[in-house]
């Protein structure tokens, strides 16, 4: 008589999936919060750069903020 390997139950599979997702999800949430902090710091700097006519191309090179976004932020913040 041969022994058949034990199969995981659906509940065990779900628990394993949750255990795998939990630390990744926590890291993702932390990074999103950090990104929001950086964006709050970055936006006024981008607006100031547009104010002094730093080329939009250069702003993109330095920050990856696209020209339409830089222009939008400037228009919204300066009016």
N, C-alpha and C positions, 0 to 999 in steps of 0.2 A: 504494500500500500504506500503510495507516494503522498507526501504532504503538499497541499496546494498553498501557495503564498497567500497571506492575509491581505485582503483588500480593505482600503480605507472606506469608512462610511461617508455618506454625503456631509454629515455634520463635522466629521474630522477634516474633510477636504475644505469646507468653509472656514473652519477654525485655522487651518494652516494658511489659507489665503489671507485671512484677517491678520494673522501674526506677521506675514510678509509685508502687507500693506501698511500697517500701523507706523513703523519707524520711518518708512519712506514718506508717508503722508505728513508726519510731524515735521520732517526736514523740509518738505515742500512748503508747508504753512509758514515755517520760520523764514524761508527764503523770500516768499511773497511779502511778508511783513517788512523784511529788510529792504526789498525792492521799493516798496511804498515810501519808506524813509528816505531812500536815495532820490526817488523822484521828487519828493518835497524839497529836497536840497538842490536838486539839479534845475528844476523849473525856473527859479528866479535867476540863476546864473545864465541860463539860456536866454531868458528875456533880456537881461543886461547885455549879453553879447550881441543880440539882435539890435538893441538900442544903439550900440556903438558901431553898427554896421559890419560886424565880423561876418564874413561870407557864410551863407547857409551851408555851402559845401564843406567849409572848415568845421562848422559846428557839428555836422554829421560825422566827419572824420574823427573828431574828438570824443563824441558822445554816443553815436549811432542814432541820435534823434534826427528824424527825417525833416527836410525843409518844410513840408506842410505842417508838421507838428510844431516846429519852432515858430513858424509864422502864426499859427493858431494861438499858441500860448502867448505870444507877444500881443496879438490883437485883443485877446481876452483880458490880459493883465494891464495893458496900457490904455486900451480903449481906442 
